[in-house]
Amino acid sequence: MAKRILLVEDEPGLQLTLSDRLRSEGYAVETASDGDTGYERATEETFDLIILDIMLPGKNGFDVCRDLRQAGRTQPILMLTARDQVADKVVGLKLGADDYLTKPFENIELLARVEALLRRSVASVTSHSTDFYEFGNVSVNFRKSEVMLSGKPVDFSAREFQLLRYFIENRESLLSRDELLNNVWGYDVTPSTRTVDVHIARLRQKIEANPKYPMHILTVHGMGYKFIG
């Protein structure tokens, strides 16, 4: 079955060009021309990937990305923008985007990003034999993007949930900060590995019985982190 892609782009010419090229590669492409319509389609239908422009009528791309992650939508999001500023890239990634492409770009680069994101998504899904995972007093519902501690819901940001999910998928493996940045945040040029440390500290506060002496998210000094669960 062809992978379904939602393209949210308000420039008619670019929307037509990209959708035609993606269809020629075998993808099933649906389109939206404004942020509100894009959000509605993304929440009401099932897509394998969302390509999301930032400058949109109605909700902008940042708002759509944030709202989709808060609504529990976990499919990859590739953001498009004419802006070429590091700050905008960081904002999009912090809101839950998986990758970022600056206009103008070559179609071959877009296709490469799409293929990479879809491969990563498939690997993530197939790594689970169930929609649930439990460790200690914590239970994780991957389908609903929910975390419970001793039967009570825990408030997780989209990025915190993605980080926890990656740890669970790679449990007992030594994970470097760079690997976590590349696979959870989705970019290669990192603003600071401190980003990982801050998010892990937050995870420990939420799921560890004693965050100062963690039992699940362990620090391997000088090398990275390991999840035991």
N, C-alpha and C positions, 0 to 999 in steps of 0.2 A: 504494500500500500504506500502511495506517495506521501512524503512528509508534508504536513500542512503548515504554511507560513502566512502570518498576518503582516502585511506591509502597511504601516501608518505613515503616509507621506502626502503633504498638501500640494506639492508641485506636480501638476498634471503630467508634464512631459517626463519627469523623472519617475513618477509612479508607473507610467506606461512602460518606459524603458526597462526598469528593474523587474517589474512583474513579468514582462515578456521573456526576459533573459532567464529568470528563475524557473518559469514554466518550461522553457526549452531544455533546462537541466533536469526536468522530471518532477519538480516540486508542484504541489497544489497551492496556489497563491490566492488569498483573499486580500482586499484592500479597504482602507478607510482614509478619508481626507482631512479629518480633524481629530483632536484628542478625545473628545467625548464619545464619538462613534467608535474610535479605536478601543477605548476602555470597555465600552459595552460589549463589543464583539469578543474581546479577549476574555471577558468574564462569563459570557453566555455560551461560547463555543470552545472547542478543544483545538489548540494549535501546538505544534511541536517547537515553533520558534516565532518570536515577534521581532520585526525590524521596525524601529521606532525613531522617527525624526524628532529633534528637540523643539524646533520652532514650528509650532502647530497652532491653528485657530482653536479657541476654547482652551481645554486643558493643554498645557505644554508637555513636552516629552518627559521632563523631570517629574511632573505631577502624575502622569500616567504610570510611569515606572514605579514610583513610590506607592501609589494606590494599588497597583497590581500585586506588589509584594506584600502589602499589608492585608490584602484580600486572600493571601495564601497561594497565589499563582507562582509556580516555581519554574516554568519553562524558560529557556534562555532568552535574554533580551539583548539585541544588538542595536546600539544607538547611533543615529546618523546626525551630523551637524555641520554647518558651514563654519562654525567657530573653531579656532585652532588655539585654544588656551588650555593650559594644564589644569587650571582651576575648574573649568567646566567638565573636563574628563573625570576629575576626582569626584565632583558632585554626583555625576551620573553613576559612577561605580559604587559610591557610598550608598546611593539609593537602591542599589540592587541590580544594576545593569551588569551584564557579563562581558561585554566588549563594546568598543567605541571606534567609529570610523569617521574620519573628517572628510568632508566634501572639498574639492572634487576627488573622486577615487576611481580607479579602474575596476571594471566589472569582475575581472579575474581575482582581484583582492577581496571584493565582497563575497564572491563564491567560496573562496578559501576560508574566510571567517565563518560563513554559514556552515560549511562542512565540518569545521573544527568544533563549533558549538554543538551541532547535532550529534557528533560522535561522543563528545563529553557527556551530553544529556543521556544518550542511550547507555553508556557505561555506568552512569549513576543509577539509572532505573534498574538495569539488569543485575546490579550488585545486591539488590534486595530480594530475598525470597518471600518477604512479607512486608506489609505496610507499617508494621510496628516493630519497635525494638525497645527492650527493657534492660536496664542495668542499675544496680543498687536500688534506690527508691525512686528512680526516674523512669518514666515511660515516654516514648516518642512516637507520635503518629505522623508518618511522613506524608500521607495523603492530605491530611488536614493542616500540616505544618504546626502541630501542637505539641507542647511539652508539659508533662505533669510531674510534680514532685510530691510524693506521698499522697497522691490522689487529688492534689490541688493544682490548678493551672499556673504556669509560670509565663510571665510576659517576656517574649523573645523578639528582638528585631529580626528583619529578614536576613541580615548578614550574620547575626549570631546563630540563627537556625542553620544557615548554609554551612557555617564553620563546624557546628556540632555534627551535622550530617556527614561532612567530609571526614571528620574524625571517626565516626562510627563505620563508615564505608572502608576505612583504612585502619581499623583497630589493630593495636599491637605493632603497627609499623612506625618506624622513626620518620617523622615528618619535619623537614627543615622549614624555617620561616619563609624562604623564597618559594618553596613548593606550595605552601599554604597560600601565599599571595597570588601565585600564578593560577592556582586551581580553584580558589574560593573567590578571590577578588577579580581574577581574570585578566591581569595585565602583567607585563614583563618588567617594565621600568617602574620600580617601586619608590613611592615618596619616602617611605621609612619602614623598616621591619618592626618598628615600635607599634605600628598599626596592629600587627598580629598579637603582640604582647598585651595591648590594651583590651582587645576583644577576648583573649583567653582569660584575662583577669575577670572580665565581666561574666564569662561562662562559669568560672569557678565560684563566683559569688552566688550564682543562681542554682547550681546543681551539686556542689560539693558540700558535705556535712561540715567540714572545716577547710575553708579556702586556703588557709596558710599551710595546711598539710594535705594536699589533694590526694585522692585515691584513684581518680579516673583520668584526669588530664595531667600527665606528669611532665616535668621539665627534664630534658636530657641536656645537661649543661654544656654549652659550647656547640651543640648540634641541633637542637630543636625540641620537639614535643612528641609524646606518645600517648595514645588513648588506650586505656585498659577498661574494659567493660564486659 
